[in-house]
């Protein structure tokens, strides 16, 4: 059993980063909606709680609030941005719309109050105060402290940048420590989870290998498993992990959908032959995918068609493995979050995901997702711990829908799909690359001008 940190999500664009930073500190954490029940929080039994930022304003009616039990469990709590504001409001302080709103880089000075910032600094001011370079993203600010709190940091625009109640171990910070622009953000989060919450460093991928293997064996038993292998990092690591757990009970099915990079199919088969002794069935289904995508230009529609066709291919192949009981997928934590189909239902749906959404009943297989709780960087670490080559683990990602959703408009071909890796869609690909470059340039300009906002 790992000691755990609970992160309550109020909808910030940065919430996933909080979880990643905590995991990088070798501490297990989970991300859940802000309005989970008191019973859930008690059962989760966290060693500390982090309240994320969010796009709402505490000053409005019917805005998100943390469950009151958060402040009654006698455990440390860290509020970030909106999390600080709702903490202040719920504990008797005051929050108002700020006259000066801060979006982007800011310089703050810390006081001698609060264990969270002790001996953490970027430099010292002329007045002798420690100075931190941080990233702000807020339109409201705390203007009156709750009882028991003291100011922990300030600047000219925001007199209460951070607040602390060391007795109860409650801390609120207006800036975002999870982003790299806050130079000491990692040190601040590590101070909270290790020193204040008292959590050790018991979360790492080499140890996770044995945990995951134990869970896979307990779930699968003597059953046969079929895995949808894309050749990407996630499905490759999932295949290696499951194979380590159950050996020849695993059969991988690699589907060439005709929407892969040049020579992709050949490279995938060669890579697995040289790195893993896993059974792999190679299916060239490119013509079926082209037929179903004919005349379709909407990216989300194409994504769903591709996902449905994958399921149909697996259904045909699993029928040939008479005793297959499980379908394994390389689903990872961000897949679940981005599809708003998992634990953090407050996330806005960015896109549907080909690995998320359950299985049709006609497939007659149970779902096995051994990477479902891991971030991409953890999946890569797990792959190395399993002995996979760096070339395989750090290959450029290429999601299942492939060029199908990256080509503008209808997917069409001038030449038949080759047996070594899909179709020659050169004209469409060239157009996509040009547009992608333009969009990247616009995003860069926008980021420099606006500096980001929380939500």
N, C-alpha and C positions, 0 to 999 in steps of 0.2 A: 504494500500500500504506500503510494507516494503522498507526501505532504503537498497540499494543493493551495493555489491561489485562485479565487473566483473573480472573474472580470465581468461586470455588468455593463452591457452595451446600450448606450443611449443614442446610437446611430451615427457616430463620428466616422468620417472617412479614414481615420487613423486607428480605429479600434483593433484591427488585425495586427497592426504593428506593435501595439501594447503586448498582445499575447506572444508575438514572436520574440520580443525583447526579453520577456520573462522566461520563455523557454531557453533562450540563449544564455540566460543566467543559470541554467541547469535546474530550473524549477518547473514542475508541472503546473499548468494552469488550463482553465477552460473558459470559453467565452459563451455567455448566456444573455438572453434578453433582460432588460432592467426590471421587468415586471414578473419575474419568476416568483413562485409562492414562497412564503416563509418556511413551509415544510420542506421544500426543495433545498433551500439554503441550509437549513439545519442538517438535512441528510447529507448534503455535499461536504459539510464539515470543513470549511476552508480555514487555513491559518491566517489569511488576510483577504481583504476585498479591495478591488480597484474599481472605481466608478469612472467610466470613460467620458469623453467629450460627446457633443451632439449638436445638431443644428437648431434645436428649440431654444426658447427664451424662458428662463425661470419667472420672468416678470409677467408672463401671460397666464391666462386661466387654462386649466386642464393640460398642463405640460407635464412631461415625465417626472416622476419622483422615485427615489430609491425606496425599496421596502423598508419600513421602519425598523424591522428586526436587524438590519445591517448595523445600526447604531446601538443595538442592545446585546450583542453577542460577546462583548468584551474582547474583541479581536481588533487588530489594526485596520484602518480604512484609509485609502488614498483616493482623493477626488481630483480628477484631471479636467481642467477647463469647465465644461458644463457640470462635470461631476463635483467640482469644488463649489460651484454656484448652488447646486441643489443641496449639497451638504450644509452650506451656510444657511440657506433658507429654511431647511427642515429642522435645524438645530437652534433657530431663533435669531439668526443674523439677517442682514438685508442685502438685496441685490437690485441694482438699477441699470438702466440703459446707459452706456458710457458715452460721454461727449466726444472723447477721443477713442476711436476704435483701433485696435492694433492687429494688423495682418502681416505676418512676416517676422523678420529679424527684430529682436529687441534686446536691450541691455538692462539687467536688473541687478540690484544690490541686495545682499542678504544680511540679516541681523544675526545676533548671537543666539537667537531663539530657535528651538526646534532641532531634534536629532537628525532630521532628514537631510539637511544641508551641511552638517558639521564637517569642516575641513574639505569641502568640495567647492572648488572655485576655478575660474579661468584666469583671473588676475585680481589685483587689489586696487581699489580706487584711491584717490588722493586723500579722502577722508578716513582711509583705513578699513573700509568695508570690503568684503569679498564680492567679486563681480562675476556674474554668469551671463554667457551669451545664449539666448534661448529663442524659440520659435513660438510666436503668439498667433492666435486665431480666434478673436472674440469681439463681440459687440456689447456685452454686458460686463459688469464688474461688481465684486463684493464691496459694499460701502460701510457696512457695520458688522463687526465680528460677533459670532455666537459666544455665549458665556463660556469661559474657560480657554478661549483661543487667544493667541497673540500673533502679531505680524511676523512673518518669517522672511519676507522679501518684498521689495517695493521698487518702483521707478516713478518718473515724473507723471506719466499718463495714468498709472494704476497704483495708487498708494498701498493697496493690499494685493500684491501679486501672489503671495503665498501665505498660508496661515497654518498654525500648529496648536494642537492640544496634546502636549507630550504625556500628560497623565493618562488620557484615554487612548493615546496613540492614533489620533485622528489628524490627517494632514490634507491640505488642499493646495493645489498649485494651478495657476491660471494658464501656464504655458504647457507645451507638449514635450515631455521628456522622451517619448518613443521615436521621434524623428531625428535624423542625423544632424539637422541644423541646430538642435540643442546639444552643444558639444559635450556636456557632462551628463546627458540624459541617461546613458547606460549606468553611470556611477550612482545616480539618484535612484533609479529603479532597483539596482542591486542593493543599495542601502536599505530600501524599503523591504524587499522580500527576504534578504538574508539577516540583516542586523535588527530590524524592527519587528518583522514577523517571525524571525527565528527559524526560517526554513533552510535546510541544508541543500547541498548540490547533488541530489539523488536522481536527476533526470538526464539521461544521456543515451545515445543510440547504441553503443556497444552493449550496454545492459538491457536495453529495450529488445534486442534480438531474442534473448531467452524468454522474456515476457510474452512477446508476440507469438513465438513458436508454441509456447504452452497453451495460449488461447486458441490458436488455429487447430492444434491437435485435439483439444477438448471439444471444440465445436464440430470438427469434421469427422473424427473417429476414423473408420475404415472406408469412408465414402470416397468416390472419385470426384475430382474437381476439374472444371474446364475454365480456362482463363482467356479473356480477350486481350491478346497481345498487340499493342500498337507499335512497339519498338521504341516508344518514348521512355523517359526516365521512370515515370510512375509505374507503368505496367511492367517494366523490366525489373524494378526493385521488388514489386509485389510478387512477380514470378520467382525471383531468387529466394525471397523469404518463405513463400509457400512451399517451394521445392525443398528448402532446408528442413521444413517441418514434416512434410509427408512424402517426399521423394516421388516415386513413379505413380502415385495416386493423382498427380497433376498432369493434365494435358493442356498445352497452350495452342490457341488458334490465332494465327496471324492472317488478318483479312486485308488484302490489297484492294482498296476501294478506288484505285485509279486517281486519287487526289493527293498523292504523296509527292515528296521531292524526287528529283531525278535519281534513279537507281536506289531509291529508299528500300524497296522490298528485298533486293539482293543484299544490301548492306545489313539489314536487320537479321536475315537468316545467317549470314556469315558471322555476325557479331555473336549471336547466340550459340552458334556451333563452336566458337572459340572460347567463350566465356562460361557457358552453362551447359550441362548435360541434361537439358530439359526436352521432353517430347514436344515438338512444334509441328503443327499441321498448317501448311501454307495454302490459302484459298485465294484465287484470283477472281474477285467478284466485281471487277471494275465496270463491266458492261451493265450489270444490274443497277449499280449506283448511277451511271450516266442516264440510263433509261428513266429512272425515278426522278432525277433532277432536271430533266428536259423541260424547258420553258419556265423554270423557277428562278427568280432573281432576288427575292427577299432573303437576307442572311439568316434570320431566325427560322424561317420556313425550311430553308436548306438544312440548317442544323438538325431540325427535328426529323426530316426525311432521312438524313444520314444515320441518325441514331436508331430510327426504326428499322432501317435496312440492316444495320449491324445486328440488331436483335434477331431479325429473321435468319441471317446467316448463322448465328450462334445456335438458333433453334434447330436448323437443319443438321449442323455438325454435332450438337449434343445428342441428337437422336441416334447418331451412329455409335455413341459411347453409351451403351445401354445402362450402365450402372452409375452414370454421372448424376450427382445430387446437388452440386453447387456450381454457381457461376461466380468466378472471382474477377474483381475489377480493381484498377489502380486509383480509385477515388481518394482524393486527399482533402484536408480540412477546408482550404479555400474554395474547392469545388462546391462544397455544401453551403458555405456562407454566401458565395456569389449567386447561387441559385435560390437563396432564401428558402431552402428546403430543409434546414437543419435546426440547430440549437438556437441560432441567433436570428429569429424571425423578424427582428426590427430592421435588418439590412434591406436596402432597396434591391430589387431584382435587377442585376446587371445583364444577365443572359441566362438562358437555360443551359444545362450542362449535359453532355452526352453520357456522363457517368452517374448522373443523379436523377432520381425520380422513380426508382423502384423497377420491378420487372413485371411483364405481362404474365397473367396466370397461366397462359398457354405454354410458357416456357418450362413450367414444372421444375424449376431449379430454385434453390435458396441462394441468397446473396452473401458473398464473402468479400469484405472490404478491409483488409488488414492495415491499410495506411490511412484510414478515414479520419483519424485524429491528428495527423501529422502535417506540418507545413512543408513546402517544397525543399527548403534548406535542410530540414530534418530528414526528408526522404533521401536526399543526396548523401547525408552523413550515414544513414542506415545502409545505403548501397555500398559505401566503402567498408563499413563494418562487416558486411556480408562477403567481402572479398571481390566485389565487382571492380573492373578497371576504371580509372579516372576518365578515360575516353568514353566509356559507356555511361557513367554516372553524370558527367558534365556535358553531354552532347546537347546541342541546341534544341530546345523544346519544340515540339511540333504536334499540337493536339489532334485528337481523332478526326474531327471534321476537315482538317487539313486545308487544302486550297479551296475546298468547296465553299467556305465562308470568307475566304480571303480574296477571292476573285470577284470583281465588281460585276453585277448582273448575272446573266445565265451562264451556267457551266457548259461549255461546248468544246469539242475537239476537232482538229483538222486531220489527225492521224489516230489510228486505233491505239488503245493502251498497250504498252509493251509488257512483256513478262517480267521485266526487271525493275518496275517501279512506277507504274502509272502513266498518265498521258502527257503528251507534249503540248502544254498550254502556254507556250512561250509568249504569244502576243498579249494574252490576258495578264500573265504574270508581270510583264514589263510595265503594263499600264498600272497595275496594283502597286508596284515598287515606286513609281513616280508619285502617285497620289499619297502613298504612305510617307514618303519623304516630305511632301508639302505639309501634311497633317502634323508630322513630328515637329516641323519648324514652327507652325502656328502654336502648338502646345507649349513649346519652349518660350516663345514670346509672351504668351498668356501667363505662364508661371512667373516670369520675371516681373511683369507688370502688376499682377494681382497678389502674388505671394502666397496664395492658398487661403482657403477659409474652411472652417470646420463644418462640413456638410454641403 
